[in-house]
Amino acid sequence: MSGAIKMMAKPVIQFIQGTDEQTIPDVRLTKSRDGTNGVAIFTFEEPSVFDSTGELGEITGFYMIDEEGVLQSVDVNAKFINGKPSKIEAKYIMRTPRDWDRFMRFMERYSDANGLQFIKK
């Protein structure tokens, strides 16, 4: 029997490596007029990572993981209300058309796995 076996991992987002974020984010995308770069801003309202940071450690970054590998960013900010964490905003910057295409492949897989849809504004 020959041929390669392809791993089909469910696309996930993590803030602590090894711990999947259960909250589905709101995602805003911007792209430059010439299409060479763009920014994705993810907003997680009351993310599940706040429930587990005590036992699992600190947030180490923003990781988007799928069958192609890992896209990551360290541009992660927690927002607090009355001293309690309420949301996380993570920014992922795409500097080339190749980065943009890779990100869009991840988002398509993540959207399919989580029943999300794209709304153009």
VENUR-V624260 format. One record per backbone hydrogen bond with DSSP energy under -0.5 kcal/mol. CO is the residue of the C=O (numbers start at 1). NH is the residue of the N-H. If there is no record, write none. Layout:
CO/NH
CO/NH
This chain:
4/6
5/7
7/9
12/65
13/21
14/63
15/60
15/61
16/19
18/20
19/15
19/16
26/43
28/41
30/39
32/35
37/32
38/94
39/30
40/42
40/92
41/28
42/44
42/90
43/26
43/45
44/46
44/47
44/88
47/50
48/51
48/52
49/52
49/53
52/56
53/57
62/73
63/14
63/65
64/71
65/12
66/69
69/66
71/64
73/62
74/76
75/91
77/89
79/86
79/87
81/84
84/81
86/46
87/79
88/44
89/77
90/42
92/40
93/95
94/38
96/100
97/101
98/102
99/103
100/104
101/105
102/106
103/107
104/108
105/109
106/110
107/111
108/112
109/113
110/114
111/115
111/116
112/115
